[in-house]
Amino acid sequence: MFAPEVLEPAVDRLAELAGGGAALEFAIGTGRVAVPLAERGVPVTGIELSEPMVDQLRLKVDEATIPVVAGDMASAGAPGDFTLVYLVYNTISNLLTQEGQVACFRNATRHLGPGGRFVIELWVPELRKLPPGQQAVVWHSEAGYVGLDTYDVLRQQVVSHHSRFGEDTDARLFRSPHRYIWPAELDLMAQLAGFELESRHADWTGGEFTAESRSHVSVYRLPPMP
């Protein structure tokens, strides 16, 4: 995700959407996106729950350059006036309830003025790949790595399993739980928070979103001043 061909289009698009104003990143993490966005001249503030991630961010920039508020992206407040709030790389799915995800949208609304934008990058659930009675989908496989998702379709939960291994018998496993969200449900959450869908593309470069797209970049906007 740090590769220039992945990162640069995202930063380009976010800088454009900020429209000369300041940006707030929910779940800023280690600053993968925030640091190059700030280098473009966009004032960036972050909200982050993980102290170790903020520690990694501080190895790159200081508090004066990118201030960070410790807290949950569904409820924490950050001081300042923002034209853009954004969430990248599926992070809204880390909120494991529908209520928490709706609260995240409403928190974005609280940080934006009229015409402000909320941008979400999110994957599309791959339920079409699940045959009847099967709960797991292998979504990526290469030498030394297998990634698979296990679905609980009743509760709309998914756990991503990341297995890394070498030539011997040892392996490392990392798992992360998520609540998956269909684009239509995401749009309804946006409406509840006062947003309108402005655009949806398959990627940061503006590719067409289709039924075959594995992810999307959705831009929501609050109504401008009358």
C-alpha positions in Angstrom: 0.0 0.0 0.0 3.0 2.3 0.2 3.9 1.7 -3.5 3.9 5.0 -5.4 1.4 3.7 -8.0 -1.1 3.0 -5.2 -0.4 6.0 -2.9 0.0 8.9 -5.3 -3.4 8.7 -7.0 -5.1 8.6 -3.5 -3.1 11.7 -2.4 -3.8 13.5 -5.6 -7.5 12.9 -5.3 -7.7 13.9 -1.6 -5.8 17.1 -2.2 -8.2 18.0 -5.0 -11.3 17.2 -2.8 -9.9 19.3 0.1 -10.4 22.3 -2.2 -7.8 24.4 -0.5 -9.1 23.7 3.0 -8.0 21.4 5.9 -8.4 17.6 6.0 -9.2 15.3 8.9 -8.3 11.6 8.7 -10.2 9.2 10.7 -7.9 6.3 11.9 -4.8 8.1 10.7 -2.6 5.1 11.7 1.1 5.6 10.8 0.4 8.4 8.4 0.7 6.5 5.2 -1.6 8.9 3.4 -1.5 11.9 5.8 2.2 12.6 5.6 2.4 12.9 1.8 -0.9 14.8 1.8 0.5 17.3 4.3 3.6 17.6 2.0 1.3 18.7 -0.7 0.3 21.7 1.4 -3.0 20.4 2.8 -3.3 20.9 6.6 -4.0 17.5 8.1 -5.3 16.5 11.5 -5.9 12.9 12.6 -7.9 10.8 15.0 -6.4 7.5 16.1 -7.2 4.9 18.7 -3.9 3.0 18.6 -1.0 4.6 20.5 1.7 2.4 18.9 0.5 3.6 15.5 0.8 7.2 16.6 4.3 6.5 17.9 5.2 5.3 14.4 3.7 8.5 12.9 5.8 10.6 15.2 9.0 9.0 13.8 8.0 10.8 10.5 6.5 14.1 11.6 5.9 16.0 14.8 2.7 17.1 16.5 2.9 20.6 15.1 3.0 19.2 11.5 0.2 16.7 11.9 -1.7 16.9 15.2 -3.5 13.8 16.3 -6.4 13.3 18.8 -6.4 10.0 20.7 -9.8 8.4 20.4 -12.4 6.5 18.5 -13.3 7.7 15.0 -17.0 7.2 15.7 -17.0 9.7 18.6 -13.8 11.6 19.1 -13.7 15.3 18.2 -10.8 17.2 16.7 -10.4 21.0 16.9 -10.4 23.0 13.7 -12.4 23.8 10.5 -12.3 21.1 7.8 -13.5 20.8 4.3 -12.6 17.1 4.0 -12.9 14.1 6.3 -11.6 10.8 4.9 -11.3 7.1 5.7 -9.0 4.9 3.6 -8.3 1.2 3.1 -11.5 -0.3 4.5 -11.1 1.2 7.9 -14.8 1.9 8.5 -15.3 -1.9 8.5 -13.2 -2.0 11.7 -16.3 -0.7 13.5 -18.1 -4.0 14.1 -21.7 -2.7 14.5 -24.0 -0.9 12.2 -24.6 1.6 15.0 -20.9 2.4 15.2 -20.6 2.9 11.5 -23.6 5.3 11.4 -22.0 7.1 14.4 -18.8 7.5 12.3 -20.8 9.2 9.5 -22.4 11.5 12.1 -19.0 12.3 13.6 -17.8 13.3 10.1 -20.8 15.6 9.8 -19.9 17.3 13.1 -16.5 18.2 11.7 -17.6 19.6 8.4 -19.3 22.8 7.3 -21.8 23.2 4.4 -20.5 21.6 1.2 -17.9 19.6 3.2 -17.0 16.1 1.9 -16.6 12.7 3.5 -14.5 10.2 1.5 -14.5 6.4 2.1 -12.4 3.8 0.5 -14.0 0.3 1.0 -13.9 -3.2 -0.4 -17.0 -4.9 -1.8 -18.0 -8.1 0.0 -17.3 -11.1 -2.2 -20.3 -13.1 -1.3 -20.9 -14.2 -4.9 -17.9 -16.5 -4.5 -19.5 -18.4 -1.7 -21.1 -21.6 -2.8 -24.0 -22.9 -0.6 -22.7 -24.2 2.7 -19.2 -22.6 2.3 -18.0 -19.9 4.7 -14.5 -19.0 3.4 -13.1 -17.3 0.3 -9.5 -17.1 -0.7 -9.0 -13.6 -1.9 -5.3 -13.7 -2.6 -2.6 -16.3 -2.9 1.1 -16.0 -3.8 4.4 -17.5 -2.8 4.7 -17.2 0.9 1.2 -15.7 1.5 -2.4 -16.8 1.6 -5.3 -14.4 2.4 -8.8 -15.7 3.1 -12.0 -14.3 4.5 -14.5 -16.2 6.6 -18.0 -14.9 6.5 -20.9 -14.9 9.0 -23.6 -13.8 6.6 -26.3 -13.8 9.3 -24.5 -11.1 11.4 -22.7 -9.5 8.4 -19.3 -10.2 10.0 -16.1 -11.2 8.3 -12.7 -12.2 9.6 -9.7 -11.7 7.4 -6.9 -14.3 7.9 -3.4 -13.5 6.7 -1.0 -16.4 6.6 2.7 -15.8 5.8 5.2 -18.7 5.5 8.6 -19.7 4.2 10.0 -22.9 3.0 9.9 -24.6 6.4 6.9 -25.6 8.4 6.6 -22.4 10.4 3.9 -19.8 9.6 2.6 -16.5 11.0 -1.1 -15.8 11.2 -2.8 -12.5 11.6 -6.5 -12.1 11.9 -8.7 -9.0 11.7 -12.5 -8.8 12.3 -14.7 -6.5 10.2 -18.4 -5.7 9.6 -18.9 -5.7 5.8 -21.0 -3.0 4.2 -22.7 -3.0 0.8 -22.5 0.3 -1.1 -26.2 0.7 -0.9 -26.2 0.4 2.9 -23.3 2.9 3.0 -25.3 5.3 1.0 -28.2 5.0 3.5 -25.8 5.7 6.4 -24.7 8.8 4.6 -28.3 10.0 4.2 -28.9 9.5 7.9 -26.0 11.8 8.6 -27.1 14.5 6.1 -24.8 13.6 3.2 -25.5 13.1 -0.5 -23.5 10.8 -2.7 -21.4 12.9 -5.0 -19.4 10.3 -6.9 -18.3 6.6 -6.7 -15.4 5.1 -8.6 -13.7 1.8 -8.6 -10.4 3.3 -7.5 -8.6 6.6 -6.8 -7.8 7.2 -10.5 -11.5 7.5 -11.3 -12.1 4.1 -12.9 -15.7 3.1 -13.5 -17.5 1.3 -10.7 -19.2 -1.9 -12.0 -20.7 -5.1 -10.6 -17.2 -6.6 -11.0 -15.4 -4.0 -8.9 -13.7 -5.3 -5.8 -13.6 -1.9 -4.0 -14.8 1.6 -4.4 -14.0 5.2 -3.5 -17.2 7.0 -2.5 -17.4 10.7 -2.1 -20.2 12.1 0.1 -21.0 15.8 0.4 -23.1 17.9 2.7 -25.5 20.3 1.0 -23.9 23.7 0.3 -25.2 26.9 1.8 -28.4 28.0 0.1 
